[in-house]
Each structure stands twice: as C-alpha cells, then as structure tokens.
Amino acid sequence: KDQYVTLERFADYVALESAPNGLGGRKEALIPEIRFEFVTNAPSRVAGLQSGEYDFVDDVPPDNFDTISAISGIDTHIGKPSRQNIMFFNCGHGVFSDPAIRKAVNKALDLDSIMLASAARPDFYRIDPGLMFREQTLWHSDAGAELMNLKDPEGAKADLAAAGYAGQPVVILTSREYQYLYRASLVIQQQLMMIGMDVKLEVYDWPTLLEKRRDASAWDIFFTFAGIYAHPTQITFVDSRKGYPGAYANAKVDALLDQLVATPDRKAAAAIFHEVQALYRADVPTVKLGDMFALAACGQQVKGFDYFFDLHFWNVSLSR
C-alpha cells in the first residue's frame, strides 16, 4: 500500500495531429502502462536503475552526476530550469515584521556558499533575481539584481544595530526530507550567527513543517522551492490576497497584478510585471537563494524523453 501508482493507457484517447510543441501539440501514450514507485532513498534509486529494476529515476542528487554519467547504458537529463530555492521571512509577526531587519539579513547572505551546499556542484545552480525563470524570456526580469548576493556581514551588523535588533531569537523551520533545503538552512544559520543573531534551527518532517508554519507565532524563517509558473499571476506568494504563509502584503503590488491581468498586450504586461518584481525585491519578504537544476537518469531503452517544464512521458517509448 502507498508504494506505487500505476497509470494505464486510455484506449479511446485520440492525440492531436499537430507536431509536439512544448506542453502542446501531439501527445501519444506509447507505453501501455507506467508504474511510479516511491523510493525515497536516492542511492537506492540509482542502484535500481543500474540493475534494470527501474527504467527511469528522478531527483538524482547532482553530486552523483559524474558517477552516473560514466555508467554504460544510462543517459542523464538535466532539467534547466527546474526550481527556485527560496527563504521566506515571517513578515507579519516577530523580528522580521521589521523590513530593516529583513534587509540586513539579505545583505549578509553569501548565496554562492548557500547554493553550492544545496546543489553540490557550481554547474547545477545559478544566482538570478527573476520571479520567473530566465528561459521565460517574455516575463523574466533582472529587477532587484543589485540587492542579491551582497556578502556583506559587517554592513549587515551595522544595519541590525541601526534597526534596533536586540538579540531576539530567530526560529528557522527546516526538514531533512528536502536535503538541498536542509543544507541551505545549515549554512544560513551559520551566516546569521556570524552577524550576531540568535538562531534556533527546528527540524521536522515535511508535513509537520507545513502544519507548523500555519502558526505565525511559531517561526521566523522557513524554506521551500517554487517550480515553473506559466504566467506571473500563478505565483502563489506575491499577491497578498492568496494568503501564502509569511503574510507579505503590498497594496501597490496587488494593484499592479490586477492591472497586469487586464492588459492584453504582452509586452505591456511584461513591463508591469517588471514593476511588480522591483517592488517585491525591494520589500525583501523572501530571499531567492538561486535557481537549482534537476538531474534525472534513464536506461537507454527509454526513447523520446525530453525534460521540459517538468517530467512528462507522452511521446516516450521503450525499445525492449
């Protein structure tokens, strides 16, 4: 029970005739049955791929890239983009309700050290300010780039003192279930302690963390990741009316998002979103730690797989 999910091809499905194009076009179910097995241990996934137990494995730790790339009969696929790693402040309660203290922490952070701890390899991350990914050329914006990766702990100490920080404890929620976020939390804990903050790391399983963050009095920082949004209005944490944990609210941002929705011209809408991102980055309700790329691998019997937007197995076949 709860160890796998099996998808069977629907016999009456008729694919579009147009050529495949990203998430559109012809999508054919060439494999009669796909079984998704839940294997939480990464080395076990890789070992199962090597033995032939699995045809495809996802979420391979990037530090395994050289090893798995050298294995005969296995192909690797890099998902770029895949996810943004994000640190969320509690803007509605506690020490980080003061934007000056959020900005001081942001000034201290060395994002390269944080992302290298997460990704293990410099070629599996990038520092980028975009709320939308750089590959999403219409929507991507560099607004706020000058506020990222400042690596200035001495300046941060001075800013904390000026803001009146008096040693209040900072509670960070983290989970080992997402190792790249957990490793980031360890590095950030050390960087914040170096500027004189009293930091407590609370480690939970992921469901407990999600429940814990519902209580605004129970935390100051948590970490999560964001995937690929097709449109800026899908972003869950910028529009205050969506009620995302952290209680960020800026009426001007909300008004601009309403204006964006009502703007049919795509270039004009993109210009509005650039304003949104500039305001959001200046408020520092979150720190985007970086874009992290995904690694998947499969046996060479898997034909036609293309990592686009996320995992999908239409137009994929098996040669055996």
N, C-alpha and C positions, 0 to 999 in steps of 0.2 A: 504494500500500500504506500502511496505517495513517493514511489521510487522512479516512476517514469510516466510519460504521457505519450500515447500513440495517436498519430494522425493518419487517417486513411483517405486515399484519393476519392473524391466525389465523382461517381461515374458519369453523371449528367452535366458536369461542368463543361462549358464551351469557352475557350480562350478567345481573346480579341485577335484579329488578324494583323493588326499593326505591329511593327517591329518593337521589341523591348526597348524601353527608354526610361532609365532610372526606375522609379516606382510605378511607371505606367507602361502601356503597351502590352504585348502578348505575355501572358504568364501561364506556362504549361506545367502541370503536375506530372512530371516524367517518372517519378518514383512512386510506386503504388502505396507504400507505407513508410512513414518516418517515425522513428521512436526517439524521443528526447529522454535521456536518462540524467538524473540529478546526481552528479558526482562532485561533491564539494571540495575534495582534496585535489589540488592541481597536479601533483606528481602522479596521482592515480589516473587522472585523465590522460596525461601524456603516455604513461605506460600502457593504457588500454588502446591508445592509437597505435603505438609501436607493435603491440601484439596482434592487432587486427580486430580486437573486440569492438572498437569504435571506428567509424569511418571519418568522423569529424569531431573536433573538440574546440570549444570556445574558451575565452578568458584564460589564455595561457599567459603566465607571468612573463613579462618582457625579458627578465634576466635569463630565461630559458631559450632565448631566440637563437643564439649561436649553436647551442647543442641540438635543438630540434631541426634547425636548418641543415645540419650536417647529416641527418639521418636519411638514408636512401629510401625512396618510395614515399616521402612525405613532402607536401607542399605547404608553405606558410602564406598567410594572408594578413596584411596589416590594415586595420581599419583606421583611416585618416580622412576626416575627423571621426571621433568616437564619443568622447565625453569631456566635459569640463569638470575639473575638481574645484569645489567651492567651499569656502569657510563662511559661515553665517554668524553674524552678531545678533544678540538679542537687543533690538533697538527699542523695545517697549518696556523693558524692566531691567533694573540693575545698572552696573557700572557703564555698560555700553549704550545706555539710553542717551549718554552724552556724546554727540558726534565728534567732539575734540579728542576724546579718548579712543574712539574707533580710528580716527585719522592718525593718531600717534602710533597705534599698533601697526597699522598699514605701513607707516614709514619705517618701522623696524624690520619688516619681514624680508628675508632673503629667499625669494621664490625659487631660484635655481636650486638651492640646497633642499628645499621642501620637495620640489618636483623630482629631483634626482633620487631622493629617498623613496618616493612613490613609484616611479617608473623604472628605476634601477639602471636605465640607460639614457644618455642625453638625446639619442635619436628617437625616443618614444615620448617626448613631450615638447611643448613649445610654450613660451610666455606670450600671451596675446590678450588684449583688453576686450575683445569682442563678446558681446552677449550672444551674438550669432557667429558661427564659425567663418574663418577666413575664406573657406571654399564657397560659402554662400555669398557670392560677390555682390549681389544687389543689396543685401542687408548688413553685411559686415561693416563695422565702424572701428576706427582707431581712437575714438573719443575716450579720454581718460588714460591713454597710454603713459602719459608723463607722471601719473600717480602710482604706477606699478613698479614693483621690484626695486624699491628705493634703497634698501640695505643700509639704513642709517640709524643704528641703535642709539648713538649718542644724541642725535636730534630727537629721536623718539623719547628718550629720557627727559629731555628738556620740555618737550611738549606735554608729557604726562604731568610733570610738576606744574606747568602753567595751567593745566586743566584742573588741577586740584586732586589728582589721584593720590589717595592716602593709604594704599596697601589693601584695598578691598579685595577679597578673594575672587578669583575668576574660575568658574566651573566649566570645564570642557567635556562635552559628551563625545565619546568615540566608540568604535566597535572593531573587533578583530575580524569580523566577517567580510569586511572590505579592507584587505591588507594595505592597499595603496592609500586609503584614507587614514587608516590607523598609523601607518608610518609617518604620514604628514603631520598627524596630531602630536606625535612624539617630538618631532623637530620643532614644531611651533611652540610647544610647551617650553622647550629649552630657550628658544629665541625670546619669548615673553619673560621668562625668568631673568634673562640677561639684562632686560631693561627695568628690572625691579618689580615685576608684577608677581603676585602670589597666586600661583596657578595650580589647580587641582584637576587631575585627569580622572574621569569616571568612565569605566569601560563596561559596556553592556552588549548583549546580543542585539541584533538589529531591530527586531520587533519591540524589545523593551526600550531601546533608544527612541524609536518613533513615538512610543507612548509617553516617555519621559519629556520629550520636547513639547508636548501639549501643555505642560505646566510651565508657564512663563517665569515662575519664581525658582525653577529648579536648575536653570542653566544660563550660561552667558555666551557660549560658542558651541556650535556643532558643525559637522562636516557632512556633505553629501556631494552627489555629482548630478550633472544635467546632461541629457542626451541631445539629440539633434531636433530642433524645432523647425517645422516647415515655414512658419510665419512668426514674427515677433510677438503677436498677441497671444501666442500659445505659451509663452514663458510664464511660469507659474509664480514667480517670486518678485516681479517688478510692479505689477498692478496691485495696489493695496487692497482692492476690493475682492481679490481672490483669497485673502486671509491666510497666506502662507506663514508658517512659523518664523518668528523674528520681528513681526509687527512693523515692518517698514511701511512708511506712508509719506507720500509727497503728492499733494493735490495737483501740482503742475504736471508731474509725470502722468498721473491718471488722465488729466485733461488732454495731454498730447497723445496718449494712446487712443482716446476716443476720436481725436482728430485724424489719427493715422487710419483707423478703421473706415472713416468716412471719406478718405482720399483715394479716388480711383487711379490717379496717375502714379505709377510705381516709383518713378524717380522722386517725385514729390513726397511720397510716403516714406521712402528711404531717408530723405533729408529730415523728416520729422523724427524718425527713429534715431538718427544720429543725435538729435537734441535730447531725446529720452535717455540714451546711453550716457551722454555727457553729464546730465543731472544725476543720474543714478550713481555713476562712478564718483562724482564729487561728494555725494552723501555717504559713501562707504558703508552701506548696510551689509555688504558682503565683500570678501576679497576673493577674486578669481585667482586661484593658485596657478592654473595653467590648463592647457589642453593636453589630454593624455590619449595616446593612440592605443588601439586594441590589437591583440595578437590572437589569431585563430590558426588552426592547422588541420590538414586532412590528408588521407591517403590519396595516392594518385589515381585511384579508381573513381574518385569524385570528379565529375566533369561539369564545367559551366558555372561554377560558383563565382560570384562577384560580390565583394564586400562593399555595399552601397547603402548608406543611411543606417543600416542595421543588418542583422542576419536575416536572410531570406533564402528559400530553397526552391523557388519556382525556376523553371528552365534549367534545373540541375539534374544530372543523371548519374547512374553508377555503371561502370564498364564491366563489372563482373557478372 
